Structure formats: C-alpha cells, structure tokens
Amino acid sequence: MSKKETTKIIHAGYNPDDYHGVVNPPIVRASTILYPSLDAYEDPNTKYRYGRYATPLSDAFTGALTELEQGYNAIATPSGLSAITTAILGFLKSGDHVLVVDTLYPPARHFCDHILVKMGIEVEYYDPLIGSGIVDIIKDNTAVIYMESPGSATFEIQDVPAVVKVAKEHGIVTMLDNSWSSGVLFKPLTHGVDVSILSCTKYIVGHSDAMLGAAVAADEKIYRRLKKSAIDLGVCAGTEETNLGHRGLKTLHVRMKEAGERAPKIAKWLEARDEVQRVFYPGLESDPNHAMLKKYYSGCNGVIGVLFKPIMREAIVAFTDALKLFPIGSSWGGYESLTQPQYLKKCRTAVPWEEEGAFLRFQIGLEDPDDLIDDLEQAFEKLGESS
Ligand SMILES: *Cc1c(COP(=O)(O)O)cnc(C)c1O
C-alpha cells in the first residue's frame, strides 16, 4: 500500500519494536558508546561509535527528515545556519567560484562574505529570478549553486528545475535552503537538487524553544560529503533539540496547513490598508510569485512581508510599539505571532533594494486571526495619529 506523506511521517524514523514498544524514540544522552571487544571496536560496520557521529535518537530524526524530503540520508546540525555552513564547506575549496542567490538569509550572506572570501573562494550573488539565465554567469571553476526559495523577506520563487538543468549540464552541485517550506510544501530533491537545507528551528520544532538544523542529501555520494564535512567540523545536534525536532515533525503538517490558511486572510487585509505599499506573500494572487507557487508548491506558510509607504520613523515606531499580539522578535514558524523589521538595503547587491519605506516581516501564529487583525487595526490607528 502506498501511503500518503502525512501517514508516513507519523511513523517515520523509528520503530517502537526496537525499544519495548515505546511509541517515541528514547532520548539518548550519549558521548561514550561501549564496545564489547576489540574486534567490535575495529569493525567498520559497527553502527554507533561516539555521540557526535550518531545515536539512535539522531537516526530517528534524520530518518524521518529523509522520508519527508524524499532523500537518501540527512545530517542534523545545531542550527539552521550551521546546516548551511556545513553543507557549503563540504563542497568548496580555495579557488572555487560559488553562485549564491541574492535573497539568501542574511547571516548566511555574512558567512559567505567573511569566511568563504577569507578562504579564497569567489562568491558571486545572482538575481533570484535568473532561471536558466544562470548559464551566462557560470565559470570553469563554479563548484556550487546555492539557492533559497522563496527568498528571505521578499519570497521570490526560483525556477529550480531550470537552474538544476544548467547545473547538471556543467557538473555543478546544487543546494537549496528549503526552510520556508519546512520540507512540507516543496520537495527540492525531487527536482534534482543535491542538498536540501532546513532551519528546523522554525516550523519543524515549531514552539520557539530550540535551535536545530538539518541538511538532506539526494544520494549516497552527496551524503558522504555532507557527513564528512559535519565530522571534520565537529558539528552535531544536541540531544534535547533533536528530540524536540523529532516530536515537532509529528504535528508539522497540521501546523503548516493552519498557517497556510490563516495567513492569506491577514495578507489580504494588510494589502487593503492605505499605509501599505506592497505585501509580499506568494499565496496572494497579486504577488508576482503566485504562478510559480501554484506550479511547484503544495501551499504557503505563515510569514508575510510588508513594505510601508514612506512615512516618518516616528509613525513606524508608534505602530510597532502599539502592537500587543505581534511583539518584535527574530524567527518564525513558532506558535506565536511576531514582527521584525528587515533592512534590505544592507543585504542585496545583485538586485539592489531601492525602496524607501519601512519593511516589517509578520509571522502569523496560532492566535485567533480576528484578534490578530484587531491588534493590527489599533496599531494602524496609532500610526495615523503620529504621522
Ligand atoms: C532562520 C533561518 C535560517 C537559520 O536558522 P537558525 O536555526 O536560526 O540558525 C536559515 N535559513 C532561513 C531561510 C531562515 O529563515
């Protein structure tokens, strides 16, 4: 019987029969793993060797993620950012050229500009809408094409199959930050991407109480490079966090579906406000990425970008400080609503950001949507009073 994805994820990664029928995997706190004999110690097939490499709990988590992303195997990392850096470092060396999407997660951009550049790697940013035009900026030494789709804050959806086609023709490894979809809404590996990267801190953990990341490999060769990079860098995820990530996977689909149903309502409401210049949410028909979303994604998440019309800073301060259900805070994908200003002029170079208005990102949590709209409405009143 071929099972649907939600059914598979409920049972993925762990077999209760392996541990007396206990429904969840045991929380394994391990550094040392004992060997019964010298032969066992020297046997290359011995499954568990040291806590940093793998434990039955980390295997349960990476196994479930592998199922979710339809990959070969995965590594778990202490954060989404460390999943990005571990993956990139595994496939680049001095003298290489890497093509990086301009709309990537800003801390990942810092890593490229500081660490990669210091290593003598040439970093070149490209327009997220470049598609098959990427062929024109490939060099003989291009080793990796790095994608993030949709892009951070503005949510441009890349033409992944077009980029992958060019990469494959040139023997270039492709990676995609799939955190926005959290592995649910889009399956990069089924489109030929080699590595799918996840900030599990967001929807997978889902409760704003842990940092966790993962990178899922499409095949064995890619997995070996990823795993080697993690081992060389000493990267492994913490036990408690891994457990929270595994637990979060069991309700991930329900939470994502809910986010994708409530956020459009709020995005539409925001779009109708006079103070708003543009709403960035691919789930809206007015968003230029809507057609690509329909083509490749099974839904939308709960994160909305809002560009305000140019108004005085005092008015934006009055607005954000008046919000009660949207406190200012980093991250998204948790149970609670948040807002956070974005400074796009500082982190776009291939397609410079020219807009003058303030930009706020809204994470739509699990509060009642009517209450969220009421809260936004009273904050807009405060904005009006001070502009
Ligand atoms: C938050 C985020 C990350 C980094 O994840 P952390 O778990 O916070 O390190 C990476 N990519 C995207 C798109 C993100 O939003």
The ligand as an ORCA input file, in Angstrom:
! r2SCAN-3c Opt
* xyz 0 1
  C      16.156     31.257     10.318
  C      16.673     30.833      9.011
  C      17.879     30.142      8.911
  C      18.786     29.915     10.093
  O      18.244     29.033     11.005
  P      18.704     29.022     12.537
  O      18.117     27.754     13.007
  O      18.137     30.255     13.159
  O      20.193     29.026     12.549
  C      18.275     29.716      7.675
  N      17.556     29.967      6.563
  C      16.409     30.640      6.631
  C      15.651     30.880      5.375
  C      15.925     31.102      7.841
  O      14.797     31.821      7.898
*
